[in-house]
């Protein structure tokens, strides 16, 4: 039994992994920007005890 992967199958897997990671990155950044925008609208900020003035 052979356990090798053909080049076109390996290339297809790498392209799929790249596209999935790009979509996940765009989705995560969109969610993060939505959270930041919501925090800015409400005006509620958690202050750190170590603020340098």
C-alpha positions in Angstrom: 0.0 0.0 0.0 1.4 3.4 -1.0 1.1 6.4 1.3 2.3 9.2 -0.9 0.1 12.1 -2.1 0.1 13.2 -5.7 1.3 16.8 -6.3 -2.1 18.1 -7.6 -3.9 16.7 -4.5 -1.3 18.3 -2.2 -1.5 21.6 -4.1 -5.3 21.6 -3.9 -5.2 20.9 -0.1 -2.7 23.8 0.4 -4.9 26.2 -1.7 -8.0 25.2 0.3 -6.2 25.7 3.6 -5.0 29.1 2.5 -8.4 30.2 1.3 -10.1 29.0 4.5 -7.5 30.8 6.7 -8.0 34.0 4.7 -11.8 33.9 5.1 -11.4 33.2 8.8 -9.0 36.1 9.2 -11.4 38.5 7.4 -14.3 37.3 9.5 -12.4 37.6 12.8 -11.2 41.1 11.9 -14.8 42.1 11.0 -16.0 40.8 14.4 -13.2 42.6 16.2 -13.9 45.9 14.4 -17.6 45.6 15.3 -16.7 45.1 19.0 -14.4 48.1 19.0 -17.0 50.2 17.3 -19.7 49.1 19.8 -17.3 50.0 22.7 -16.6 53.4 21.2 -20.3 54.2 20.8 -21.2 53.3 24.3 -18.4 55.4 25.7 -17.7 52.8 28.5 -14.0 52.2 28.9 -12.3 50.0 31.4 -9.4 51.9 32.9 -6.3 50.2 33.8 -4.8 50.7 37.3 -1.5 51.3 35.7 -2.1 54.5 33.7 0.8 56.7 32.9 0.0 60.3 32.9 
